[in-house]
Amino acid sequence: GPWRIAELRADIDAIGRIKVRGRGLLLASGNSIGQNANQSVFATLICEASAPFVQHSTASSVPLEPNGDFRIDDTLTSVPSGCPSPVLLIRNTGGVWFAAGVPKSEDDD
């Protein structure tokens, strides 16, 4: 079913170190609304604006806290030389993605 996320912050450096903080990644409907469904998540960075997409993922996954919070502190399995159109996906161990983040522009608060 549908999921919601309250907040997603991520920092990725030039050598592929990645830190992600997510809050409130929980089911948004159904009998299990407000629960984390015992999911574990990992992060995938996509740099292409259109297919084919190369996936740069974290090697391990982290379990969601009961309130849907999670922290990823890891290194991407491969590091892009450039990233013209970055999107960060938060995915479960089955590969399904729950949430996506795009870079904050300099104009955003």
Secondary structure, 3 states (H helix, E strand, C coil): CCEECCEEEEEECCCCEEEEEEECCEECCCCCCCCCCCCEEEEEEECCCCCCCCEEEECCCEECCCCCCEEEEEEECCCCCCCCCCEEEEEECCCCEEEEECCCCCCCC
